[in-house]
Amino acid sequence: MDINQKSILDYFNMNSQQELIDFMKEHPNNQDVLLLKELIARLENDGGDSFE
């Protein structure tokens, strides 16, 4: 896990990527979840790696 993933997990107070994914599925309209989804989409569109 790199520093960016750790920062995202810390922001959401999660211990694992799976825990964050579950949270995102349970709270699809949460403002922070929507922002994170947008950031992931932009990274993928720019040719960057996804977080999964």
N, C-alpha and C positions, 0 to 999 in steps of 0.2 A: 504494500500500500504506500503510495507516495504522499507527500505533505499536503497536497490539495485534497485528496480523498479524506485524509485524517481531519483536515479543517472542516470539511463538509459534515462528516460524521459528528465532530465536536459541536458544530453549530446546531445540529438537530438533536444533540444529546443521545446519539446512538452508538452502539458498540461494534456493529458490523454492517456491511453493505446490505445483507439480507434483511436486517432489521429496518434499515432505511427504506428499502423497496417495499416492505410490508406496510410501513407507515404511509408511504406515498400512495399505495393502493387504497388504504383505509381513509385517507384524507385528500382526495384528488383535487378539491377546490381550495385547499389551504394556499394562501398567498405565497408562502415560501416554497411550497412544493411546485406551484406553477412556475415560479421563477427558476427553480432548479431544472425543471423539465425544459424550459426555454434555453437555458445555458447549455444543457446537454445536447439539445437539437442543434444549436449553433456550432458547438464543437464538432459534432458529427458531420455537419454540412461543410465545415471548413477542412475536413479531412483528418481531424483529430480523433483520438481514441475515445470510445464511450467509457463510462464508469463501470460497466458490467464486464 
